[in-house]
Each structure stands twice: as C-alpha cells, then as structure tokens.
C-alpha cells in the first residue's frame, strides 16, 4: 500500500478539559478527505508520543489519527498513574471522542493494553457510534496474576490511601524484541516506574467486567494479541473473543510477538492488518 505523506496533512496539538477540570493533552494528525479517523488509547505508565510512528504509518496511508495522554500520564494533568475510578477514563474518552466526532463522522477506536481495556469498557457501556473497535493486548488477564493474599492486602492498603505506590511489575524487555524500543522505554523520563493501588485494583475489576459485559459490544471488533506476551495473557483475548456476540468479529494471535505488537520488529505486518480491516469497514 502507498506510504507517501498525503498532501495537506496537518498535525495539531491541544488540550481538552475533563469533567472534573483536568487539562488533557491530545495530538491529531488530520488528513484531507480521510475516510476515517483512528482514536488511539495508550497503555498504563506510558504516553502518546510512543505512538508517533503508529500515527505516521496510518496518516501516510490516508487515515487520520487522534491520541490523548490519559489523565495522570504524559502531558495530561492528574496525579500520576492514579484514577478516582475507572469511570474517569471513560468520561475522558467521551470528551476526546466528542471532539473528534465534531470533525470526523467515521471513528475507529484502537486501544493497547490498559487502553484496550478502556476501549472495550467504552464500547460495552456507552452508546456512542463507533465504526470499529480494535484491541491490542487488552489488559484483561495478567500473565502472572497476584496471589489472593496479595490482592487482599492491596485492598486493605487502598482503603487507607488509593494513591499508595505499587512497584511496576513490567520489565522493558517484556514489551518488545526490538532492543531500540527497550532502550528508549528504560530511559524515558515520562514513564513512571510505579502504579497506584487505586489504578491497579480499578483495572482488575474493570477486566472482570470486560468479560461479563462482552455481549453488549455492538460494533465490529478486531482482537489482536502477541502470542509470546508475558505481560498480558493472550488467553484473555481468546476468552473475550469467544464471549463477543457481535457478528463481525476477528481474532489474530501473532506467534512469537511480545506485548507491544505495534512496537515489535514485525510492526508493519500488524499495522497493515489493522489498515486492511479498517478499509474494509469504513464505508
């Protein structure tokens, strides 16, 4: 497929205001006469700049791309890697989608990891019309789940303070087989090295709800996962797929790929699959 930059493409940065008054930073690639706009939701403890190459890939092939730093991440305001409730993420995504839908009728929601869980919960609980839902390594089932006593302890600590830091359990080398990606992740000052109990527990509960409410998804759905993902268990995506009742659904497990399938050496294969899937459904 052609990959020449489309004439007239512009990159716009700005901020939107959340329902509780936080400034949320976003960046958009606007392509003239684009048949669709992709809205990208990034994962936990990362930020939208890590999706620069992903955005450029799609924009160079004629699709617009909008990405926002989650609250408490990147250039958005909010206590770092913390949320008052998982609902906050959905309300923030509402704000972004309202903005995007003011200039683009056909929107495809793409979420990676925690962003995949946010995108899924959005599709399950909101009536906003989406042309498609694309999940990458959606954070439904941890590859190594914390033992019951640890979860119990986290709940007790969380009752005292939901902002209590929890050491991040993700090692950079688990994300990608590309050493350059690993090096950049390890040296990125905008990536916090911890989570909070509030975010961790809210995400666990949202994951369970994501499975329970899978039958409520009414939009065409593409479920993607790296087969060698040691952060989020690919079997979670397989179980979600089996629970989806929408007729137009597709599952792709990429053998040998790690967690960040958009950051793997084989990233162009993955992005081309997404591009083809969107092109088949943007009419």
Secondary structure, 3 states (H helix, E strand, C coil): CCCCCCCCCEEEEEEEECCCCCEEEEEEEECCCCCCEEEEECCCCCCHHHHHHHHHHHHHCCCEEEEECCCCCCCCCCCCCCCCCHHHHHHHHHHHHHHHHCCCCCEEEEEECHHHHHHHHHHHHCCCCCCEEEEECCCCCECCCCCHHHHHHHHHHHHHCCCCEEECCCCHHHCCCCHHHHHHHHCCCCCCCEEEHHHHHHHHHHHHHHHHCHHHCCCCEEEEEECCCCCECHHHHHHHHHHCCCCCEEEEEECCCCCCHHHCCCHHHHHHHHHHHHHCCCC
